[in-house]
Amino acid sequence: MEPEPEPEPTGAKNTAEKQKEHVAAASKKGKQLQRWQIRKMVPIQLELDGKDPNVTVEWIDAMFDQFDEDGSNTIDDAEWDNLVEVLRRP
């Protein structure tokens, strides 16, 4: 039996690690992401992909509206995958 990892001290994780964890947790299968979550995740995704994360809320909202194909006012897994694909284009 492997020993349990020691808990990290508060504040030990850097921002990039926290961002990666947030993106991974929010994009797990079955998630329905709300607009406020997409507003946080798009800049994180851009930064992870080596792009400029400084985008406006209006730009993110336009992306949200474009990729919320079913009009549910949430972004599901497939919609998020499509949005990320477009974000990664040159």
C-alpha positions as CSV (number, residue, x, y, z in Angstrom):
1,M,0.0,0.0,0.0
2,E,1.4,3.4,-1.0
3,P,1.5,6.1,1.6
4,E,-0.8,9.0,1.1
5,P,0.9,12.2,-0.3
6,E,1.5,14.9,2.2
7,P,-0.9,17.8,1.9
8,E,0.6,20.9,0.3
9,P,0.9,23.9,2.4
10,T,-1.6,26.6,1.7
11,G,-0.5,28.8,-1.2
12,A,2.1,26.3,-2.4
13,K,0.6,25.8,-5.8
14,N,1.5,28.5,-8.4
15,T,-1.1,30.2,-10.5
16,A,-0.4,28.1,-13.6
17,E,-1.0,24.8,-11.7
18,K,-4.2,26.1,-10.2
19,Q,-5.4,27.2,-13.7
20,K,-4.6,23.8,-15.2
21,E,-6.5,22.1,-12.4
22,H,-9.5,24.4,-12.9
23,V,-9.6,23.8,-16.6
24,A,-9.3,20.0,-16.1
25,A,-12.0,19.9,-13.4
26,A,-14.4,22.1,-15.3
27,S,-14.0,20.2,-18.6
28,K,-14.6,16.8,-17.2
29,K,-17.2,14.8,-19.0
30,G,-20.8,15.7,-18.2
31,K,-20.1,19.2,-17.1
32,Q,-22.3,22.1,-18.1
33,L,-20.3,25.3,-17.9
34,Q,-22.0,28.6,-17.2
35,R,-21.1,31.9,-18.8
36,W,-19.1,33.1,-15.7
37,Q,-17.0,29.9,-15.9
38,I,-16.3,30.3,-19.6
39,R,-15.2,33.9,-18.9
40,K,-12.6,32.5,-16.5
41,M,-11.6,29.5,-18.6
42,V,-11.1,31.1,-22.0
43,P,-8.2,33.2,-20.9
44,I,-6.7,30.2,-19.1
45,Q,-7.0,28.1,-22.2
46,L,-5.5,30.8,-24.3
47,E,-2.5,31.1,-21.9
48,L,-2.1,27.3,-21.8
49,D,-1.9,27.3,-25.6
50,G,0.7,30.0,-25.6
51,K,-1.6,32.7,-26.8
52,D,-2.4,36.2,-25.5
53,P,-5.0,35.7,-22.7
54,N,-5.9,39.4,-22.6
55,V,-9.3,39.3,-24.2
56,T,-12.4,41.2,-23.4
57,V,-15.5,39.9,-21.6
58,E,-17.5,41.0,-24.7
59,W,-15.3,38.8,-26.9
60,I,-15.7,35.9,-24.6
61,D,-19.5,36.4,-24.4
62,A,-19.6,36.4,-28.2
63,M,-17.7,33.1,-28.3
64,F,-20.1,31.7,-25.7
65,D,-23.1,32.7,-27.7
66,Q,-21.6,31.3,-30.9
67,F,-20.8,27.9,-29.4
68,D,-23.9,27.5,-27.2
69,E,-25.4,25.7,-30.1
70,D,-28.4,24.3,-28.2
71,G,-29.3,27.7,-26.6
72,S,-29.1,26.2,-23.1
73,N,-27.1,29.1,-21.8
74,T,-24.4,26.6,-20.8
75,I,-21.5,25.1,-22.7
76,D,-21.5,21.3,-22.7
77,D,-18.5,19.0,-23.4
78,A,-18.9,19.0,-27.2
79,E,-19.5,22.7,-27.3
80,W,-16.4,23.4,-25.2
81,D,-14.3,21.1,-27.4
82,N,-15.5,23.1,-30.5
83,L,-14.7,26.4,-28.8
84,V,-11.2,25.2,-27.8
85,E,-10.6,24.0,-31.4
86,V,-11.3,27.5,-32.7
87,L,-9.2,29.1,-29.9
88,R,-6.2,27.0,-31.0
89,R,-6.3,28.0,-34.6
90,P,-3.6,30.4,-35.8
